[in-house]
Amino acid sequence: MNILLLGSGGREDALAWRLNQSPSCDRLIAAPGNPGIERWAECHALDPCDPAALVALAKAHAIDLIVVGPEAPLVAGVADAARAAGIATFGPSAAAAMLEGSKGFTKDLCARAGIPTAAYVRVKTAAAALAALDDFSVPVVIKADGLAAGKGVTVAMTRAEAEAAICAAGDGPMVIEAFLEGEEASLFALVDGTRCVVLASAQDHKRVGEGDTGPNTGGMGAYSPAPVLTPALEAQAMREIVEPTARAMAKAGTPFSGILFAGLMLTSDGPSLIEYNVRFGDPECEAIMPRIEGDFADLLHAVATGADFAAPSLSPKHSMTVIVAASGYPGTPRKGGTIAALDTAATDGTIIFHAGTARDGDRLVASGGRVLAVTALGENLRDAATRAYRAVDAIDFADGFHRRDIGWRELERQG
C-alpha cells in the first residue's frame, strides 16, 4: 500500500524507518519530512495542519493509509478531513484528540470515570491560579491547558516557584495539580473504539540536566522496555486507566482510534494517570520502533480501518535513545551548527534519527532544539547504553550537548 506520513521530527524519522521495512508498504511519502526521513521516504513540502492540502496530496498519490505523527495536526482535525475523503487514517479525530489538546478535559474525564489521577483544579486566569494555590501543598504541579510540545508543565518545589510559573504562563486556562510521589513510566496502547492492546512500555527523561535536574524539555532520552512497569502494573494500568478511558470516549460519541500514550506515575497505591498524549511519544518512539517486529504498516492499517489486530511481537532486546540537543535548549537553541560523521557513528546496531536538522548547501546543520536521537539495541540496557553513547561520542557536532545518564534509575537497580 501507499502510505503518507505527516511530520518532520525524530518521532517521524523513526516511524518512517520502521514503516519502510514493512512488507505491506509499497511506497512511503512524508510531509514535510526532514533530511533523515529522506532516507526512507519521498518528502513533499506541506503544512501538516492544513486538512485540504493533506487530502489533495493523498489523492494525488493514491494513498491507502495516512499516519499522523505530531499532535497539532490531530487537534486541527486532519484525521477527520482524511476520513471524510475516504482515506484510512491512523490517528484520532479532533474531538478524541482533546485527550491531549486539553489537560482539563482529560482530568474531568478521569473524575467522571473514576480513573486514578492527581487531585486538581481548573482555572481560567493567572489570578485564579494564584488563588487556587492556597488549596495545595508544595511540591505542586502547574500545567498549561493546551498543546505545549511536552514543555508546558512545571513541578514547583516551593510556593515562589509555583507563582513564578503561573506568572510566566500569563492569562489563560491552566490546571493546578497535586504532586504525586513515585516513578514515571510510559505505556503505549493501540486503541480502536473500545478495543485496547498494549504496544510497548518506555521511560523517558524530561529534565535537561543529569540526575533529572533543571527545566523540563520535550525529552532528553528514553529506553524501552521499562522494567519498573511490571506485567502486573501494566495490566492494572490497562484495566483501571486505558480501558475505562476508551469506554468513556466511545460513550461520549467520540471514540478514540490510534495510539494512546499514557504517562503514568507508579505510586504506592498503584498506577495513576499523569497525562495522555494521542500520538507516539518523542523520544519514546525512537526507542520503541527498533523493538517492533512484523508488518508494522499492516498493524496500523488494521487499527485505522477497524479490522482485527493483535499486539505485535517485540524484540527481547533493550533499546536506548540519547537526544543530542543544540546549545541553549530548552531556551533559545543555537541553530546552524554543522553536523558531521553520522555515517561512521551509526555502527554496531545503532541508528541516528534526525529530530531537528536541515540542509544548508552540502552541509547538514541544526535547525531545532532537539537535533538528533541516537538509538541503539542491546542484549540488556547497559549494553544498549554502551552502544548508544559510543555513537554519540563519534558524532561531530560542536554546538551539541546531551545527558550522560539516560536510564540511570534502571541501571542502578540492575547494579
Beta strands, then each sheet from edge to edge (+ up, - down):
strand 1: 2-7
strand 2: 27-32
strand 3: 42-43
strand 4: 65-68
strand 5: 88-90
strand 6: 120-123
strand 7: 140-144
strand 8: 153-156
strand 9: 174-178
strand 10: 183-193
strand 11: 195-204
strand 12: 207-209
strand 13: 213-216
strand 14: 221-224
strand 15: 256-267
strand 16: 270-277
strand 17: 318-326
strand 18: 338-339
strand 19: 350-354
strand 20: 357-360
strand 21: 363-366
strand 22: 370-378
strand 23: 400-401
sheet 1: 3+ 2+ 1+ 4+ 5+
sheet 2: 6+ 9- 7+ 8-
sheet 3: 16+ 15- 10+ 11- 14+ 17- 22+ 19-
sheet 4: 16+ 15- 10+ 11- 14+ 17- 23+
sheet 5: 12+ 13-
sheet 6: 18+ 21- 20+
end
